[in-house]
Amino acid sequence: MRSADRSTAVTGSQVRRAPAGTSWRTNRLFHVLQVGDQAPDFKLPTTGGQELTLGDALEKYRALVFLFYVLDFTGG
């Protein structure tokens, strides 16, 4: 996999022009977890208008999968 080391945010136009298989490392902006690392606790809004923390979700469900759709503006 090719690597494009960037110290600032990657723009959409940069991604579109990049060759397939380019890996964008933006470690200054994001903490990259390795396999086996524990994720830091965070909270996200639910579709019901409440907040759910990672810790609360793990207590309730034991395992989680987060799926993010980039530029998905559908209503659900």
PDB file of N, CA, C, O and CB in Angstrom:
ATOM      1  N   MET A   1       0.837  -1.174   0.000  1.00  0.00           N
ATOM      2  CA  MET A   1       0.000   0.000   0.000  1.00  0.00           C
ATOM      3  C   MET A   1       0.882   1.237   0.000  1.00  0.00           C
ATOM      4  O   MET A   1       1.822   1.325   0.790  1.00  0.00           O
ATOM      5  CB  MET A   1      -0.953  -0.002   1.207  1.00  0.00           C
ATOM      6  N   ARG A   2       0.602   2.168  -0.850  1.00  0.00           N
ATOM      7  CA  ARG A   2       1.365   3.410  -0.904  1.00  0.00           C
ATOM      8  C   ARG A   2       0.958   4.304   0.255  1.00  0.00           C
ATOM      9  O   ARG A   2      -0.164   4.216   0.755  1.00  0.00           O
ATOM     10  CB  ARG A   2       1.152   4.134  -2.253  1.00  0.00           C
ATOM     11  N   SER A   3       1.856   5.148   0.668  1.00  0.00           N
ATOM     12  CA  SER A   3       1.579   6.017   1.808  1.00  0.00           C
ATOM     13  C   SER A   3       1.806   7.466   1.430  1.00  0.00           C
ATOM     14  O   SER A   3       2.803   7.805   0.793  1.00  0.00           O
ATOM     15  CB  SER A   3       2.454   5.637   3.008  1.00  0.00           C
ATOM     16  N   ALA A   4       0.879   8.316   1.826  1.00  0.00           N
ATOM     17  CA  ALA A   4       1.019   9.758   1.629  1.00  0.00           C
ATOM     18  C   ALA A   4       1.029  10.393   3.011  1.00  0.00           C
ATOM     19  O   ALA A   4      -0.031  10.569   3.612  1.00  0.00           O
ATOM     20  CB  ALA A   4      -0.140  10.348   0.725  1.00  0.00           C
ATOM     21  N   ASP A   5       2.185  10.735   3.519  1.00  0.00           N
ATOM     22  CA  ASP A   5       2.299  11.280   4.865  1.00  0.00           C
ATOM     23  C   ASP A   5       1.881  12.742   4.854  1.00  0.00           C
ATOM     24  O   ASP A   5       2.523  13.567   4.203  1.00  0.00           O
ATOM     25  CB  ASP A   5       3.742  11.126   5.406  1.00  0.00           C
ATOM     26  N   ARG A   6       0.828  13.063   5.555  1.00  0.00           N
ATOM     27  CA  ARG A   6       0.294  14.418   5.598  1.00  0.00           C
ATOM     28  C   ARG A   6       0.237  14.886   7.055  1.00  0.00           C
ATOM     29  O   ARG A   6      -0.085  14.104   7.949  1.00  0.00           O
ATOM     30  CB  ARG A   6      -1.117  14.483   4.934  1.00  0.00           C
ATOM     31  N   SER A   7       0.547  16.150   7.287  1.00  0.00           N
ATOM     32  CA  SER A   7       0.473  16.679   8.647  1.00  0.00           C
ATOM     33  C   SER A   7      -0.785  17.502   8.859  1.00  0.00           C
ATOM     34  O   SER A   7      -1.032  17.961   9.975  1.00  0.00           O
ATOM     35  CB  SER A   7       1.699  17.523   8.953  1.00  0.00           C
ATOM     36  N   THR A   8      -1.579  17.700   7.830  1.00  0.00           N
ATOM     37  CA  THR A   8      -2.830  18.438   7.950  1.00  0.00           C
ATOM     38  C   THR A   8      -3.964  17.578   7.432  1.00  0.00           C
ATOM     39  O   THR A   8      -3.742  16.466   6.952  1.00  0.00           O
ATOM     40  CB  THR A   8      -2.766  19.779   7.184  1.00  0.00           C
ATOM     41  N   ALA A   9      -5.172  18.091   7.530  1.00  0.00           N
ATOM     42  CA  ALA A   9      -6.337  17.336   7.086  1.00  0.00           C
ATOM     43  C   ALA A   9      -6.253  17.041   5.592  1.00  0.00           C
ATOM     44  O   ALA A   9      -5.721  17.834   4.815  1.00  0.00           O
ATOM     45  CB  ALA A   9      -7.626  18.103   7.403  1.00  0.00           C
ATOM     46  N   VAL A  10      -6.778  15.909   5.216  1.00  0.00           N
ATOM     47  CA  VAL A  10      -6.803  15.484   3.819  1.00  0.00           C
ATOM     48  C   VAL A  10      -8.116  15.963   3.211  1.00  0.00           C
ATOM     49  O   VAL A  10      -9.185  15.744   3.783  1.00  0.00           O
ATOM     50  CB  VAL A  10      -6.647  13.924   3.687  1.00  0.00           C
ATOM     51  N   THR A  11      -8.039  16.612   2.061  1.00  0.00           N
ATOM     52  CA  THR A  11      -9.249  17.108   1.405  1.00  0.00           C
ATOM     53  C   THR A  11      -9.828  16.058   0.474  1.00  0.00           C
ATOM     54  O   THR A  11      -9.140  15.127   0.055  1.00  0.00           O
ATOM     55  CB  THR A  11      -8.952  18.393   0.629  1.00  0.00           C
ATOM     56  N   GLY A  12     -11.102  16.223   0.158  1.00  0.00           N
ATOM     57  CA  GLY A  12     -11.760  15.299  -0.755  1.00  0.00           C
ATOM     58  C   GLY A  12     -11.107  15.268  -2.122  1.00  0.00           C
ATOM     59  O   GLY A  12     -10.991  14.204  -2.730  1.00  0.00           O
ATOM     60  N   SER A  13     -10.677  16.429  -2.617  1.00  0.00           N
ATOM     61  CA  SER A  13     -10.046  16.450  -3.941  1.00  0.00           C
ATOM     62  C   SER A  13      -8.715  15.709  -3.925  1.00  0.00           C
ATOM     63  O   SER A  13      -8.346  15.088  -4.921  1.00  0.00           O
ATOM     64  CB  SER A  13      -9.835  17.896  -4.412  1.00  0.00           C
ATOM     65  N   GLN A  14      -7.985  15.763  -2.807  1.00  0.00           N
ATOM     66  CA  GLN A  14      -6.734  15.005  -2.707  1.00  0.00           C
ATOM     67  C   GLN A  14      -7.016  13.509  -2.770  1.00  0.00           C
ATOM     68  O   GLN A  14      -6.294  12.760  -3.427  1.00  0.00           O
ATOM     69  CB  GLN A  14      -5.985  15.354  -1.400  1.00  0.00           C
ATOM     70  N   VAL A  15      -8.054  13.087  -2.093  1.00  0.00           N
ATOM     71  CA  VAL A  15      -8.397  11.668  -2.078  1.00  0.00           C
ATOM     72  C   VAL A  15      -8.816  11.216  -3.472  1.00  0.00           C
ATOM     73  O   VAL A  15      -8.410  10.144  -3.918  1.00  0.00           O
ATOM     74  CB  VAL A  15      -9.521  11.389  -1.060  1.00  0.00           C
ATOM     75  N   ARG A  16      -9.623  12.018  -4.165  1.00  0.00           N
ATOM     76  CA  ARG A  16     -10.078  11.640  -5.508  1.00  0.00           C
ATOM     77  C   ARG A  16      -8.920  11.527  -6.492  1.00  0.00           C
ATOM     78  O   ARG A  16      -8.962  10.684  -7.388  1.00  0.00           O
ATOM     79  CB  ARG A  16     -11.090  12.653  -6.023  1.00  0.00           C
ATOM     80  N   ARG A  17      -7.885  12.356  -6.347  1.00  0.00           N
ATOM     81  CA  ARG A  17      -6.752  12.332  -7.279  1.00  0.00           C
ATOM     82  C   ARG A  17      -5.705  11.283  -6.905  1.00  0.00           C
ATOM     83  O   ARG A  17      -4.824  10.984  -7.711  1.00  0.00           O
ATOM     84  CB  ARG A  17      -6.099  13.700  -7.333  1.00  0.00           C
ATOM     85  N   ALA A  18      -5.784  10.730  -5.717  1.00  0.00           N
ATOM     86  CA  ALA A  18      -4.760   9.794  -5.247  1.00  0.00           C
ATOM     87  C   ALA A  18      -4.905   8.438  -5.934  1.00  0.00           C
ATOM     88  O   ALA A  18      -6.019   8.006  -6.233  1.00  0.00           O
ATOM     89  CB  ALA A  18      -4.846   9.625  -3.721  1.00  0.00           C
ATOM     90  N   PRO A  19      -3.780   7.769  -6.185  1.00  0.00           N
ATOM     91  CA  PRO A  19      -3.848   6.422  -6.756  1.00  0.00           C
ATOM     92  C   PRO A  19      -4.541   5.464  -5.790  1.00  0.00           C
ATOM     93  O   PRO A  19      -4.481   5.647  -4.574  1.00  0.00           O
ATOM     94  CB  PRO A  19      -2.436   5.906  -7.096  1.00  0.00           C
ATOM     95  N   ALA A  20      -5.189   4.457  -6.330  1.00  0.00           N
ATOM     96  CA  ALA A  20      -5.837   3.451  -5.494  1.00  0.00           C
ATOM     97  C   ALA A  20      -4.816   2.824  -4.560  1.00  0.00           C
ATOM     98  O   ALA A  20      -3.676   2.583  -4.955  1.00  0.00           O
ATOM     99  CB  ALA A  20      -6.516   2.369  -6.360  1.00  0.00           C
ATOM    100  N   GLY A  21      -5.212   2.564  -3.344  1.00  0.00           N
ATOM    101  CA  GLY A  21      -4.328   1.940  -2.370  1.00  0.00           C
ATOM    102  C   GLY A  21      -3.485   2.920  -1.585  1.00  0.00           C
ATOM    103  O   GLY A  21      -2.623   2.498  -0.814  1.00  0.00           O
ATOM    104  N   THR A  22      -3.704   4.226  -1.754  1.00  0.00           N
ATOM    105  CA  THR A  22      -2.946   5.218  -0.993  1.00  0.00           C
ATOM    106  C   THR A  22      -3.431   5.217   0.450  1.00  0.00           C
ATOM    107  O   THR A  22      -4.637   5.227   0.698  1.00  0.00           O
ATOM    108  CB  THR A  22      -3.088   6.635  -1.621  1.00  0.00           C
ATOM    109  N   SER A  23      -2.527   5.205   1.380  1.00  0.00           N
ATOM    110  CA  SER A  23      -2.845   5.252   2.806  1.00  0.00           C
ATOM    111  C   SER A  23      -2.588   6.664   3.310  1.00  0.00           C
ATOM    112  O   SER A  23      -1.471   7.167   3.187  1.00  0.00           O
ATOM    113  CB  SER A  23      -2.006   4.207   3.611  1.00  0.00           C
ATOM    114  N   TRP A  24      -3.590   7.303   3.870  1.00  0.00           N
ATOM    115  CA  TRP A  24      -3.447   8.672   4.376  1.00  0.00           C
ATOM    116  C   TRP A  24      -3.208   8.612   5.876  1.00  0.00           C
ATOM    117  O   TRP A  24      -4.085   8.207   6.638  1.00  0.00           O
ATOM    118  CB  TRP A  24      -4.708   9.538   4.048  1.00  0.00           C
ATOM    119  N   ARG A  25      -2.035   9.010   6.286  1.00  0.00           N
ATOM    120  CA  ARG A  25      -1.704   9.034   7.713  1.00  0.00           C
ATOM    121  C   ARG A  25      -1.846  10.466   8.212  1.00  0.00           C
ATOM    122  O   ARG A  25      -1.089  11.353   7.821  1.00  0.00           O
ATOM    123  CB  ARG A  25      -0.255   8.488   7.976  1.00  0.00           C
ATOM    124  N   THR A  26      -2.817  10.671   9.071  1.00  0.00           N
ATOM    125  CA  THR A  26      -3.040  11.991   9.648  1.00  0.00           C
ATOM    126  C   THR A  26      -2.957  11.879  11.170  1.00  0.00           C
ATOM    127  O   THR A  26      -3.844  12.352  11.881  1.00  0.00           O
ATOM    128  CB  THR A  26      -4.420  12.576   9.202  1.00  0.00           C
ATOM    129  N   ASN A  27      -1.908  11.263  11.657  1.00  0.00           N
ATOM    130  CA  ASN A  27      -1.771  10.984  13.080  1.00  0.00           C
ATOM    131  C   ASN A  27      -1.780  12.234  13.944  1.00  0.00           C
ATOM    132  O   ASN A  27      -2.051  12.145  15.142  1.00  0.00           O
ATOM    133  CB  ASN A  27      -0.513  10.227  13.322  1.00  0.00           C
ATOM    134  N   ARG A  28      -1.496  13.380  13.377  1.00  0.00           N
ATOM    135  CA  ARG A  28      -1.545  14.603  14.170  1.00  0.00           C
ATOM    136  C   ARG A  28      -2.976  14.981  14.519  1.00  0.00           C
ATOM    137  O   ARG A  28      -3.210  15.655  15.522  1.00  0.00           O
ATOM    138  CB  ARG A  28      -0.873  15.745  13.424  1.00  0.00           C
ATOM    139  N   LEU A  29      -3.922  14.562  13.717  1.00  0.00           N
ATOM    140  CA  LEU A  29      -5.313  14.903  13.952  1.00  0.00           C
ATOM    141  C   LEU A  29      -6.076  13.801  14.667  1.00  0.00           C
ATOM    142  O   LEU A  29      -7.020  14.084  15.405  1.00  0.00           O
ATOM    143  CB  LEU A  29      -5.984  15.216  12.653  1.00  0.00           C
ATOM    144  N   PHE A  30      -5.689  12.567  14.464  1.00  0.00           N
ATOM    145  CA  PHE A  30      -6.409  11.434  15.013  1.00  0.00           C
ATOM    146  C   PHE A  30      -5.440  10.490  15.709  1.00  0.00           C
ATOM    147  O   PHE A  30      -4.306  10.304  15.269  1.00  0.00           O
ATOM    148  CB  PHE A  30      -7.184  10.699  13.913  1.00  0.00           C
ATOM    149  N   HIS A  31      -5.901   9.905  16.790  1.00  0.00           N
ATOM    150  CA  HIS A  31      -5.112   8.871  17.449  1.00  0.00           C
ATOM    151  C   HIS A  31      -5.457   7.553  16.766  1.00  0.00           C
ATOM    152  O   HIS A  31      -6.609   7.120  16.803  1.00  0.00           O
ATOM    153  CB  HIS A  31      -5.394   8.814  19.006  1.00  0.00           C
ATOM    154  N   VAL A  32      -4.489   6.925  16.156  1.00  0.00           N
ATOM    155  CA  VAL A  32      -4.721   5.679  15.436  1.00  0.00           C
ATOM    156  C   VAL A  32      -4.536   4.516  16.397  1.00  0.00           C
ATOM    157  O   VAL A  32      -3.481   4.367  17.014  1.00  0.00           O
ATOM    158  CB  VAL A  32      -3.767   5.547  14.215  1.00  0.00           C
ATOM    159  N   LEU A  33      -5.565   3.699  16.518  1.00  0.00           N
ATOM    160  CA  LEU A  33      -5.502   2.529  17.384  1.00  0.00           C
ATOM    161  C   LEU A  33      -4.951   1.344  16.609  1.00  0.00           C
ATOM    162  O   LEU A  33      -5.190   1.197  15.411  1.00  0.00           O
ATOM    163  CB  LEU A  33      -6.890   2.200  17.964  1.00  0.00           C
ATOM    164  N   GLN A  34      -4.225   0.521  17.301  1.00  0.00           N
ATOM    165  CA  GLN A  34      -3.727  -0.722  16.734  1.00  0.00           C
ATOM    166  C   GLN A  34      -4.623  -1.859  17.213  1.00  0.00           C
ATOM    167  O   GLN A  34      -5.355  -1.701  18.190  1.00  0.00           O
ATOM    168  CB  GLN A  34      -2.237  -0.970  17.132  1.00  0.00           C
ATOM    169  N   VAL A  35      -4.571  -2.989  16.541  1.00  0.00           N
ATOM    170  CA  VAL A  35      -5.345  -4.152  16.955  1.00  0.00           C
ATOM    171  C   VAL A  35      -4.985  -4.486  18.394  1.00  0.00           C
ATOM    172  O   VAL A  35      -3.807  -4.603  18.734  1.00  0.00           O
ATOM    173  CB  VAL A  35      -5.084  -5.369  16.016  1.00  0.00           C
ATOM    174  N   GLY A  36      -5.995  -4.638  19.237  1.00  0.00           N
ATOM    175  CA  GLY A  36      -5.785  -4.955  20.644  1.00  0.00           C
ATOM    176  C   GLY A  36      -5.767  -3.743  21.554  1.00  0.00           C
ATOM    177  O   GLY A  36      -5.865  -3.896  22.772  1.00  0.00           O
ATOM    178  N   ASP A  37      -5.642  -2.528  20.999  1.00  0.00           N
ATOM    179  CA  ASP A  37      -5.677  -1.308  21.814  1.00  0.00           C
ATOM    180  C   ASP A  37      -7.084  -1.082  22.344  1.00  0.00           C
ATOM    181  O   ASP A  37      -8.069  -1.451  21.705  1.00  0.00           O
ATOM    182  CB  ASP A  37      -5.205  -0.081  20.993  1.00  0.00           C
ATOM    183  N   GLN A  38      -7.165  -0.469  23.521  1.00  0.00           N
ATOM    184  CA  GLN A  38      -8.458  -0.097  24.077  1.00  0.00           C
ATOM    185  C   GLN A  38      -8.812   1.306  23.592  1.00  0.00           C
ATOM    186  O   GLN A  38      -8.012   2.234  23.711  1.00  0.00           O
ATOM    187  CB  GLN A  38      -8.441  -0.163  25.635  1.00  0.00           C
ATOM    188  N   ALA A  39     -10.002   1.449  23.052  1.00  0.00           N
ATOM    189  CA  ALA A  39     -10.447   2.756  22.556  1.00  0.00           C
ATOM    190  C   ALA A  39     -10.741   3.677  23.732  1.00  0.00           C
ATOM    191  O   ALA A  39     -11.236   3.223  24.763  1.00  0.00           O
ATOM    192  CB  ALA A  39     -11.703   2.610  21.654  1.00  0.00           C
ATOM    193  N   PRO A  40     -10.444   4.960  23.589  1.00  0.00           N
ATOM    194  CA  PRO A  40     -10.797   5.906  24.648  1.00  0.00           C
ATOM    195  C   PRO A  40     -12.317   6.058  24.714  1.00  0.00           C
ATOM    196  O   PRO A  40     -13.009   5.892  23.709  1.00  0.00           O
ATOM    197  CB  PRO A  40     -10.119   7.286  24.407  1.00  0.00           C
ATOM    198  N   ASP A  41     -12.825   6.371  25.894  1.00  0.00           N
ATOM    199  CA  ASP A  41     -14.262   6.560  26.042  1.00  0.00           C
ATOM    200  C   ASP A  41     -14.688   7.808  25.276  1.00  0.00           C
ATOM    201  O   ASP A  41     -13.992   8.823  25.302  1.00  0.00           O
ATOM    202  CB  ASP A  41     -14.657   6.669  27.538  1.00  0.00           C
ATOM    203  N   PHE A  42     -15.807   7.735  24.610  1.00  0.00           N
ATOM    204  CA  PHE A  42     -16.349   8.874  23.870  1.00  0.00           C
ATOM    205  C   PHE A  42     -17.855   8.754  23.877  1.00  0.00           C
ATOM    206  O   PHE A  42     -18.393   7.713  24.254  1.00  0.00           O
ATOM    207  CB  PHE A  42     -15.794   8.934  22.409  1.00  0.00           C
ATOM    208  N   LYS A  43     -18.542   9.800  23.467  1.00  0.00           N
ATOM    209  CA  LYS A  43     -20.000   9.739  23.399  1.00  0.00           C
ATOM    210  C   LYS A  43     -20.481  10.191  22.029  1.00  0.00           C
ATOM    211  O   LYS A  43     -19.879  11.044  21.377  1.00  0.00           O
ATOM    212  CB  LYS A  43     -20.634  10.605  24.502  1.00  0.00           C
ATOM    213  N   LEU A  44     -21.592   9.582  21.619  1.00  0.00           N
ATOM    214  CA  LEU A  44     -22.215   9.883  20.334  1.00  0.00           C
ATOM    215  C   LEU A  44     -23.706  10.103  20.553  1.00  0.00           C
ATOM    216  O   LEU A  44     -24.287   9.520  21.468  1.00  0.00           O
ATOM    217  CB  LEU A  44     -21.965   8.737  19.303  1.00  0.00           C
ATOM    218  N   PRO A  45     -24.332  10.935  19.729  1.00  0.00           N
ATOM    219  CA  PRO A  45     -25.784  11.099  19.837  1.00  0.00           C
ATOM    220  C   PRO A  45     -26.495   9.875  19.267  1.00  0.00           C
ATOM    221  O   PRO A  45     -26.045   9.280  18.288  1.00  0.00           O
ATOM    222  CB  PRO A  45     -26.246  12.381  19.103  1.00  0.00           C
ATOM    223  N   THR A  46     -27.601   9.514  19.890  1.00  0.00           N
ATOM    224  CA  THR A  46     -28.416   8.410  19.389  1.00  0.00           C
ATOM    225  C   THR A  46     -29.505   8.965  18.484  1.00  0.00           C
ATOM    226  O   THR A  46     -29.748  10.171  18.459  1.00  0.00           O
ATOM    227  CB  THR A  46     -29.035   7.596  20.558  1.00  0.00           C
ATOM    228  N   THR A  47     -30.150   8.088  17.750  1.00  0.00           N
ATOM    229  CA  THR A  47     -31.257   8.526  16.903  1.00  0.00           C
ATOM    230  C   THR A  47     -32.446   8.978  17.735  1.00  0.00           C
ATOM    231  O   THR A  47     -33.344   9.644  17.220  1.00  0.00           O
ATOM    232  CB  THR A  47     -31.679   7.406  15.961  1.00  0.00           C
ATOM    233  N   GLY A  48     -32.462   8.622  19.027  1.00  0.00           N
ATOM    234  CA  GLY A  48     -33.531   9.037  19.935  1.00  0.00           C
ATOM    235  C   GLY A  48     -33.264  10.359  20.618  1.00  0.00           C
ATOM    236  O   GLY A  48     -34.041  10.783  21.473  1.00  0.00           O
ATOM    237  N   GLY A  49     -32.166  11.024  20.252  1.00  0.00           N
ATOM    238  CA  GLY A  49     -31.867  12.331  20.820  1.00  0.00           C
ATOM    239  C   GLY A  49     -31.113  12.302  22.137  1.00  0.00           C
ATOM    240  O   GLY A  49     -30.955  13.343  22.775  1.00  0.00           O
ATOM    241  N   GLN A  50     -30.646  11.139  22.558  1.00  0.00           N
ATOM    242  CA  GLN A  50     -29.871  11.035  23.786  1.00  0.00           C
ATOM    243  C   GLN A  50     -28.406  10.840  23.435  1.00  0.00           C
ATOM    244  O   GLN A  50     -28.040  10.851  22.260  1.00  0.00           O
ATOM    245  CB  GLN A  50     -30.384   9.875  24.672  1.00  0.00           C
ATOM    246  N   GLU A  51     -27.565  10.662  24.450  1.00  0.00           N
ATOM    247  CA  GLU A  51     -26.145  10.396  24.217  1.00  0.00           C
ATOM    248  C   GLU A  51     -25.800   9.012  24.732  1.00  0.00           C
ATOM    249  O   GLU A  51     -26.321   8.570  25.756  1.00  0.00           O
ATOM    250  CB  GLU A  51     -25.258  11.467  24.897  1.00  0.00           C
ATOM    251  N   LEU A  52     -24.929   8.342  24.023  1.00  0.00           N
ATOM    252  CA  LEU A  52     -24.459   7.015  24.404  1.00  0.00           C
ATOM    253  C   LEU A  52     -22.945   7.056  24.477  1.00  0.00           C
ATOM    254  O   LEU A  52     -22.288   7.459  23.517  1.00  0.00           O
ATOM    255  CB  LEU A  52     -24.945   5.923  23.398  1.00  0.00           C
ATOM    256  N   THR A  53     -22.381   6.641  25.608  1.00  0.00           N
ATOM    257  CA  THR A  53     -20.924   6.591  25.728  1.00  0.00           C
ATOM    258  C   THR A  53     -20.445   5.199  25.354  1.00  0.00           C
ATOM    259  O   THR A  53     -21.201   4.230  25.419  1.00  0.00           O
ATOM    260  CB  THR A  53     -20.464   6.964  27.165  1.00  0.00           C
ATOM    261  N   LEU A  54     -19.202   5.110  24.968  1.00  0.00           N
ATOM    262  CA  LEU A  54     -18.619   3.811  24.641  1.00  0.00           C
ATOM    263  C   LEU A  54     -18.678   2.891  25.855  1.00  0.00           C
ATOM    264  O   LEU A  54     -19.025   1.716  25.733  1.00  0.00           O
ATOM    265  CB  LEU A  54     -17.162   3.972  24.158  1.00  0.00           C
ATOM    266  N   GLY A  55     -18.340   3.426  27.020  1.00  0.00           N
ATOM    267  CA  GLY A  55     -18.363   2.618  28.239  1.00  0.00           C
ATOM    268  C   GLY A  55     -19.739   2.054  28.544  1.00  0.00           C
ATOM    269  O   GLY A  55     -19.867   0.874  28.870  1.00  0.00           O
ATOM    270  N   ASP A  56     -20.777   2.889  28.440  1.00  0.00           N
ATOM    271  CA  ASP A  56     -22.145   2.428  28.685  1.00  0.00           C
ATOM    272  C   ASP A  56     -22.557   1.360  27.680  1.00  0.00           C
ATOM    273  O   ASP A  56     -23.185   0.366  28.044  1.00  0.00           O
ATOM    274  CB  ASP A  56     -23.122   3.604  28.627  1.00  0.00           C
ATOM    275  N   ALA A  57     -22.204   1.567  26.423  1.00  0.00           N
ATOM    276  CA  ALA A  57     -22.567   0.606  25.385  1.00  0.00           C
ATOM    277  C   ALA A  57     -21.867  -0.735  25.606  1.00  0.00           C
ATOM    278  O   ALA A  57     -22.474  -1.789  25.423  1.00  0.00           O
ATOM    279  CB  ALA A  57     -22.216   1.161  24.000  1.00  0.00           C
ATOM    280  N   LEU A  58     -20.592  -0.697  26.000  1.00  0.00           N
ATOM    281  CA  LEU A  58     -19.867  -1.950  26.240  1.00  0.00           C
ATOM    282  C   LEU A  58     -20.429  -2.700  27.433  1.00  0.00           C
ATOM    283  O   LEU A  58     -20.468  -3.930  27.426  1.00  0.00           O
ATOM    284  CB  LEU A  58     -18.385  -1.673  26.459  1.00  0.00           C
ATOM    285  N   GLU A  59     -20.870  -1.973  28.469  1.00  0.00           N
ATOM    286  CA  GLU A  59     -21.493  -2.635  29.620  1.00  0.00           C
ATOM    287  C   GLU A  59     -22.788  -3.329  29.207  1.00  0.00           C
ATOM    288  O   GLU A  59     -23.091  -4.428  29.671  1.00  0.00           O
ATOM    289  CB  GLU A  59     -21.772  -1.618  30.745  1.00  0.00           C
ATOM    290  N   LYS A  60     -23.538  -2.682  28.340  1.00  0.00           N
ATOM    291  CA  LYS A  60     -24.835  -3.220  27.938  1.00  0.00           C
ATOM    292  C   LYS A  60     -24.719  -4.306  26.875  1.00  0.00           C
ATOM    293  O   LYS A  60     -25.424  -5.312  26.943  1.00  0.00           O
ATOM    294  CB  LYS A  60     -25.713  -2.109  27.428  1.00  0.00           C
ATOM    295  N   TYR A  61     -23.831  -4.116  25.884  1.00  0.00           N
ATOM    296  CA  TYR A  61     -23.795  -5.009  24.729  1.00  0.00           C
ATOM    297  C   TYR A  61     -22.558  -5.899  24.638  1.00  0.00           C
ATOM    298  O   TYR A  61     -22.570  -6.863  23.872  1.00  0.00           O
ATOM    299  CB  TYR A  61     -23.893  -4.205  23.495  1.00  0.00           C
ATOM    300  N   ARG A  62     -21.497  -5.619  25.382  1.00  0.00           N
ATOM    301  CA  ARG A  62     -20.235  -6.362  25.402  1.00  0.00           C
ATOM    302  C   ARG A  62     -19.390  -6.216  24.145  1.00  0.00           C
ATOM    303  O   ARG A  62     -18.164  -6.193  24.246  1.00  0.00           O
ATOM    304  CB  ARG A  62     -20.517  -7.798  25.620  1.00  0.00           C
ATOM    305  N   ALA A  63     -19.985  -6.119  22.983  1.00  0.00           N
ATOM    306  CA  ALA A  63     -19.229  -5.943  21.736  1.00  0.00           C
ATOM    307  C   ALA A  63     -19.988  -4.959  20.852  1.00  0.00           C
ATOM    308  O   ALA A  63     -21.219  -4.949  20.832  1.00  0.00           O
ATOM    309  CB  ALA A  63     -19.013  -7.316  20.993  1.00  0.00           C
ATOM    310  N   LEU A  64     -19.247  -4.140  20.127  1.00  0.00           N
ATOM    311  CA  LEU A  64     -19.866  -3.110  19.293  1.00  0.00           C
ATOM    312  C   LEU A  64     -19.205  -3.043  17.933  1.00  0.00           C
ATOM    313  O   LEU A  64     -18.021  -3.347  17.787  1.00  0.00           O
ATOM    314  CB  LEU A  64     -19.792  -1.749  19.976  1.00  0.00           C
ATOM    315  N   VAL A  65     -19.972  -2.647  16.948  1.00  0.00           N
ATOM    316  CA  VAL A  65     -19.451  -2.332  15.624  1.00  0.00           C
ATOM    317  C   VAL A  65     -19.976  -0.947  15.279  1.00  0.00           C
ATOM    318  O   VAL A  65     -21.185  -0.718  15.275  1.00  0.00           O
ATOM    319  CB  VAL A  65     -19.876  -3.413  14.541  1.00  0.00           C
ATOM    320  N   PHE A  66     -19.064  -0.024  14.988  1.00  0.00           N
ATOM    321  CA  PHE A  66     -19.458   1.313  14.557  1.00  0.00           C
ATOM    322  C   PHE A  66     -19.266   1.391  13.058  1.00  0.00           C
ATOM    323  O   PHE A  66     -18.194   1.077  12.541  1.00  0.00           O
ATOM    324  CB  PHE A  66     -18.638   2.423  15.291  1.00  0.00           C
ATOM    325  N   LEU A  67     -20.293   1.804  12.373  1.00  0.00           N
ATOM    326  CA  LEU A  67     -20.248   1.914  10.923  1.00  0.00           C
ATOM    327  C   LEU A  67     -20.592   3.344  10.550  1.00  0.00           C
ATOM    328  O   LEU A  67     -21.679   3.829  10.863  1.00  0.00           O
ATOM    329  CB  LEU A  67     -21.220   0.902  10.242  1.00  0.00           C
ATOM    330  N   PHE A  68     -19.668   4.018   9.882  1.00  0.00           N
ATOM    331  CA  PHE A  68     -19.853   5.410   9.504  1.00  0.00           C
ATOM    332  C   PHE A  68     -19.982   5.507   7.990  1.00  0.00           C
ATOM    333  O   PHE A  68     -19.159   4.965   7.253  1.00  0.00           O
ATOM    334  CB  PHE A  68     -18.681   6.282  10.014  1.00  0.00           C
ATOM    335  N   TYR A  69     -21.005   6.193   7.538  1.00  0.00           N
ATOM    336  CA  TYR A  69     -21.203   6.440   6.114  1.00  0.00           C
ATOM    337  C   TYR A  69     -20.732   7.852   5.814  1.00  0.00           C
ATOM    338  O   TYR A  69     -21.318   8.819   6.300  1.00  0.00           O
ATOM    339  CB  TYR A  69     -22.697   6.244   5.698  1.00  0.00           C
ATOM    340  N   VAL A  70     -19.701   7.975   5.034  1.00  0.00           N
ATOM    341  CA  VAL A  70     -19.199   9.286   4.648  1.00  0.00           C
ATOM    342  C   VAL A  70     -20.137   9.871   3.599  1.00  0.00           C
ATOM    343  O   VAL A  70     -20.428   9.234   2.587  1.00  0.00           O
ATOM    344  CB  VAL A  70     -17.737   9.196   4.107  1.00  0.00           C
ATOM    345  N   LEU A  71     -20.604  11.079   3.849  1.00  0.00           N
ATOM    346  CA  LEU A  71     -21.492  11.799   2.930  1.00  0.00           C
ATOM    347  C   LEU A  71     -22.789  11.054   2.655  1.00  0.00           C
ATOM    348  O   LEU A  71     -23.321  11.124   1.547  1.00  0.00           O
ATOM    349  CB  LEU A  71     -20.780  12.059   1.628  1.00  0.00           C
ATOM    350  N   ASP A  72     -23.299  10.347   3.642  1.00  0.00           N
ATOM    351  CA  ASP A  72     -24.583   9.666   3.506  1.00  0.00           C
ATOM    352  C   ASP A  72     -25.642  10.561   4.142  1.00  0.00           C
ATOM    353  O   ASP A  72     -25.766  10.615   5.365  1.00  0.00           O
ATOM    354  CB  ASP A  72     -24.558   8.237   4.174  1.00  0.00           C
ATOM    355  N   PHE A  73     -26.396  11.254   3.313  1.00  0.00           N
ATOM    356  CA  PHE A  73     -27.373  12.211   3.825  1.00  0.00           C
ATOM    357  C   PHE A  73     -28.795  11.657   3.810  1.00  0.00           C
ATOM    358  O   PHE A  73     -29.756  12.424   3.767  1.00  0.00           O
ATOM    359  CB  PHE A  73     -27.317  13.486   3.016  1.00  0.00           C
ATOM    360  N   THR A  74     -28.936  10.344   3.845  1.00  0.00           N
ATOM    361  CA  THR A  74     -30.267   9.759   3.841  1.00  0.00           C
ATOM    362  C   THR A  74     -30.885   9.861   5.227  1.00  0.00           C
ATOM    363  O   THR A  74     -30.175   9.984   6.225  1.00  0.00           O
ATOM    364  CB  THR A  74     -30.217   8.296   3.379  1.00  0.00           C
ATOM    365  N   GLY A  75     -32.176   9.810   5.281  1.00  0.00           N
ATOM    366  CA  GLY A  75     -32.902   9.951   6.536  1.00  0.00           C
ATOM    367  C   GLY A  75     -32.932   8.694   7.380  1.00  0.00           C
ATOM    368  O   GLY A  75     -33.426   8.742   8.506  1.00  0.00           O
ATOM    369  N   GLY A  76     -32.433   7.586   6.899  1.00  0.00           N
ATOM    370  CA  GLY A  76     -32.371   6.384   7.705  1.00  0.00           C
ATOM    371  C   GLY A  76     -33.263   5.330   7.203  1.00  0.00           C
ATOM    372  O   GLY A  76     -33.323   4.245   7.782  1.00  0.00           O
TER     373      GLY A  76
END
